[in-house]
């Protein structure tokens, strides 16, 4: 659902969903770029074997807010020759001799390259959403047994990073794609690993209340803290329309407050600072180790309820705290109703 907030004309109201906003305040699901970051993964190379092909699975497995990944090319080495790359949805398992279950995504002839990896850029990128998997088949039609380098399987996973996995697979000993006979009878050798490189890009989700729970802990804490502060009349954040606050967070990079995933502790007051990032510190951190979001400049100096104005009573603040939690999908957190006081 498209998540936005409505602001009553005369006073602040509890956070409520509203219809899609037009124009500048539209919350983007993803940014305009095709992908936001590009990665390469290099598998281990023990120079165990060479032959005609290797068939294996790739998967997008992540807790991070990934919209999808796109696999743009694979890199291999060997005698090469007439090279093709094929793909099938789900997994190669049970499809290794069923050519009609596969789609050819690359076909080109290459000179031999025993030492340097050669890029095979796919005709169109292969897209994987979180939890999805595909089979990949890299094949050389060069007669003989030197087409492509591959390894014995040393573990079930050849490579993994926080969003991408390369699984082990099986080797093919026939110079005919999906051929059913090889030099020594059956042409398939299970428990083999791809040797080379896979290039892929990641398209990250943009924050909105509907995907709030998919973002790192620090990001969720920062959003909750600012929304709480915006409900206090003594805070400068109170001067901002709710839509502006949501729009601002929608444009902030997903790992601005670190990459740690997981729920915040229960029964805790509204955080004065998000946890420190594991890889890099936030540009909003003060020299004293506290986020500026916890500074009285934003939340008012006094801490108690104000004597007048909308939302000044503890009951009103408690109601707003509950509505913030509901909006952000945090109803499972048993936070105190006076967490804004």
Secondary structure, 3 states (H helix, E strand, C coil): CCCCCCCCCCCCCCCCCCCCCCHHHCCCCECCCCCCEEEEEECCCCCCEEECEEEEEEECCCCCCEEEEEEEEEEEEECCEEEEEEEEECCCCCCCCCHHHCEEEEEEEECCEEEEEEEEEEEEEEEECCCCEEEEEEEECCCCCCCEEEEECCCCEEEECCCCEEECEEEECCCCCCCCCECCECCEEEEEEECCEEEEEEEEECCCHHHHHHCCHHHHHHHHHHHHHCCCCCCHHHHCCHHHHHHHHHCCCCCCCCCCCCCCCCCCCCCCCCCCCCCCCCCCECCCCCEHHHCHHHHCCCCCCCCCCCCCCHHHHHHHHHHHHHHCCCCCCCCCCCCCC
